[in-house]
Each structure stands twice: as structure tokens, then as C-alpha cells.
Amino acid sequence: MPGTPPAEATGNHSTVSNVQYMSAQNGVWVVGATRSGVETNPITGGKLYYNGGSSIWSPKGEKLVQAPVVPPETLPPGLAGVFATSIVPADADAERAAQLARRRPDLYVPLLALHRSPTDANATTSVRSVVLSAAQWPEGPSLLSSARPEAGELLVLPELSALPSGLSATDIKAKAEAREGAFEQAVSAAAKAGSGYLVGSYPERNGDKVYHTVVLAGPTGSVLGRYRATHLSPATAAWASAGDAPVVIDTPLGRIGLATGDELRVPELGGLYGALRADILAVPAGRPEALKVQIDARLFAVNDPPTGRADFFPYASAKQAQLWLVSGGRRVGTATAAGIYGPEPVVDTPTLTAAAGESILRYRTRVPAPGTWINQQQLIGGQQSLLFVPLVMKDDSDCLKQWRTQGTGAPPCR
């Protein structure tokens, strides 16, 4: 808002910039319309600023049309234009179905449908200074042998950290190993050697099942936590079984949650970690995502190289769950999956992606993340549990089918 004193500038935000989230994460067409210019309240004299940016988005989260973003002092209030495109509503069906197929209703009951706030003993209360680090590897072999965190920092490696990129599902499954095997020993030794925290992932074999397992090792050389990926993409499901619980580990750096990069397409996963009051989400990722942040930089700043924009899904997850997200990943051409994402990218926490030739991206910040116009506690406190009931019902349940036929209102059953 023009003229806002620096001490009050953290009140800035733009709701029209959130419409990419709604389309990309739910597989629906989104038409986001906003006002324009400077409006004055006739009673209080207070001013509201609108700088345009109305937009239309596809079910894949891609921007189709956008009105210009203009300083509000130069944009007259009232009708400043109409921006249109033609769509086929049914084109959303396949994308929406694919998104719904990734969800896990059985995981959402206690934390999304039954969670109560603001009473919450899990939240980190003491502020600490931490260094967050994302490893960037080129396509090809694993660089695990040279990975080592600096003292006290959190370093996140790319996914399947001991394997070369581009393996087939059959090859990945053949490389699976048991817990406490060579991979866990390697990351534990590297964490101890650097006196820091190291996160990587590997194909874990447990009996006749294989999981995509994320591991956090600490400065004493021990494994502090393991997480089996719960929301599998079709490619991962070709070799892995799904885990059954999110994982958050208390550390001197704060509460660290674990996930994999391709899971971030499912917004409920971020909701689980927000409800568990994770401060940091450590995410081993693979190749860069096709979908980038397409939000106008004048509405939502992205401080990454001019050759490309940040991957969208980790960017959205960090803001929606109000936490820091650190993604180790591969670089392909001018795009990278290695980045550090904060919960308030407008004014307070930059979005950072690794530059070409940068093996490790580092950023010092404080945990818990500084609150701006919203924070994690407010986010959880604003949840209306009743609205989550359809989310925790099985797709083939009679109750959900009846609710869909009904079309509106609360579910007719439980």
C-alpha cells in the first residue's frame, strides 16, 4: 500500500494472487476478479488500494488471461476493463479426477476434520537462528559422497539421493535396501562429519514392500526420523507402496517435517504439517516441475534468476502451511528443483532458487517463521472442521455419493 510506514508494511498482501493455488491444486477453472484504484471509506476516511490483476486460470494452474497490474493511484476505480477467454468446462474433469485420486481420506480425519485450536502444545515458542540449505545436483550420477552439512545447518539433498537420476521403476526397486543399511549409514556419517542435519531419501525395502523413505540424520550420527511418502504420484506408485502417517521431528532447529517433492501437489499434505505445527518442511525432490509460479511478480515477488520462475507446488505449500520449505533437487537447463521457500513471499520471506553452478543454496533465517498478515496459528484457528467432512470420506462411499448428488449444504450423513 503506497505510503505505508515500514513498521506496518507487513500488512501488505494480495488475495487476487492466490487464484493459481485454487486451479493448480484442485483441477478446476478459476476466474478471479478484483477491483481497481483507490477507494475511500466515506465514514472513516480510510483508504483501500486495488491494483488490478484480474485473471483466468486453467485446471492445470496455467494463466490464460490477466488484466494489467497498475499502481492504484493511476488506475481509476470502477470498471477498468473486461478480460475474457473461451473454455470448455468439461476439460477440467480429467485433471480434477487425477488430483482427487492422489488424496488419502484416511489420513485427514484427526488433523483436518477433528483438529481443535488454538490449544496446541506442539508449537515452537522460542525463536532461533537457523541456516537452511538446499543441494543442487545436475542430471546424472549421485553426489552423495561429497554431501556434508556445515555445523548446525539443515541440508536437504535431491530425492533417491544415492542413485543416479533417470532410473526406471524396475531399477529403483532393485536398488531398494532395508533400514540401517548402506544409505542410512552414509547420511548419518555425513551429518556427523559436518556436525549438522542432513535429509535425503531412498527406496526402502520392508518384506515384500518398497517405500520411498525420507530420512533425517543429526549431528551425533544417528537417524532422528524417517517418513514413508504417503501421497504417491503415478510414477512413484510404479515402484513404491504408500506410507500411512506424516512425520515431524523436534530438533534444536525447530520442528522438522519430511516429505517428497512430488507429494506437494496435494494441498492436504501441507495442511497436515501445518496442523502438526512443523516449522520447516524438508523435501528431497527430483527434476524441476513443469508448472512454475505464474503469479504476476508485482502481486507476489519471486526472487529467482531471470531465466525462470520458481516451481509452483513447493512455493504454494510453504505459504499455505505457513512454514519454511527446503527442497533439494536436480538442475535441468535453466530450471532447478533446488530452492528455499518462505511462508510470506510478498514482503517478508523471499523465494530463493539455486543459480547455475551453485551446488548448495544457503539462507539464514529465524524459526518459527515471522508472522505477517497471517501465521500458522491463525491459519489453523480459522479452519471450520465441518467443511472438511467430505474430504475424509472414501470416494466410493454412499454418503459421499449422496452429498455430491445433493450438491449443496452439509453432508447428509457421517
PyMOL commands that set and color helices and strands:
alter all, ss='L'
color gray80, all
select helices_A, chain A and resi 6-11+15-26+72-74+89-102+105-113+144-146+169-174+182-194+234-237+261-265+267-275+312-321+376-381+385-392+398-406
alter helices_A, ss='H'
color red, helices_A
select strands_A, chain A and resi 30-32+36-40+47-51+55-57+63-66+128-138+154-156+197-206+209-217+223-228+248-251+254-258+280-284+324-332+335-336+339-341+352-353+360-367
alter strands_A, ss='S'
color yellow, strands_A
deselect
rebuild
show_as cartoon
